[in-house]
């Protein structure tokens, strides 16, 4: 039997939510509004991912004993959460 820890469960859950949202929105009409939402989402994702990388580097410089898996987990969650939440935010805003 496979035993999952909290990080694996979180990553699997976020990935499943991301895939469900992608499957539900793939049949939507792709117009200029949709393209604008995608561009704004990707811009925000890239900015926050870059910020997370700087933060991870800073943490690793000052605390080199930090386990790298936690830092990678933080980076993955930043990417997934920003992608999911930004799309929903821009869909409601625009």
KASUL-V431724 format. One record per residue. RES is the residue in one small letter. PHI is phi in whole degrees, 0 to 359 (* if undefined). PSI is psi in radians with two decimals (999 if undefined). Layout:
# KASUL-V431724
RES:PHI:PSI + RES:PHI:PSI
This chain:
# KASUL-V431724
x:*:2.43 + x:268:2.25 + x:253:2.17 + x:259:2.46 + x:269:3.12 + x:294:-0.57 + x:291:-0.73 + x:295:-0.71 + x:296:-0.73 + x:296:-0.79 + x:295:-0.75 + x:296:-0.73 + x:295:-0.82 + x:295:-0.69 + x:295:-0.70 + x:296:-0.75 + x:298:-0.76 + x:300:-0.80 + x:293:-0.66 + x:296:-0.77 + x:297:-0.72 + x:296:-0.72 + x:293:-0.65 + x:288:-0.53 + x:263:-0.05 + x:288:-0.38 + x:269:0.00 + x:289:2.69 + x:288:2.28 + x:266:1.69 + x:247:-2.94 + x:296:-0.61 + x:297:-0.77 + x:297:-0.74 + x:296:-0.67 + x:295:-0.72 + x:299:-0.78 + x:298:-0.77 + x:296:-0.79 + x:295:-0.68 + x:296:-0.83 + x:295:-0.61 + x:296:-0.78 + x:293:-0.72 + x:299:-0.77 + x:294:-0.67 + x:295:-0.80 + x:289:-0.58 + x:292:-0.70 + x:296:-0.71 + x:297:-0.71 + x:296:-0.68 + x:296:-0.71 + x:296:-0.75 + x:297:-0.75 + x:298:-0.75 + x:298:-0.74 + x:296:-0.78 + x:299:-0.75 + x:291:-0.56 + x:292:-0.80 + x:276:-0.42 + x:229:1.31 + x:293:-0.26 + x:279:-0.08 + x:297:2.33 + x:291:2.30 + x:296:-0.46 + x:297:-0.64 + x:294:-0.66 + x:292:-0.73 + x:294:-0.65 + x:299:-0.77 + x:299:-0.73 + x:295:-0.78 + x:295:-0.73 + x:292:-0.62 + x:299:-0.80 + x:296:-0.90 + x:295:-0.80 + x:295:-0.72 + x:295:-0.74 + x:300:-0.83 + x:292:-0.89 + x:289:-0.64 + x:293:-0.70 + x:299:-0.79 + x:294:-0.69 + x:296:-0.85 + x:290:-0.51 + x:295:-0.70 + x:284:-0.57 + x:281:-0.71 + x:269:999
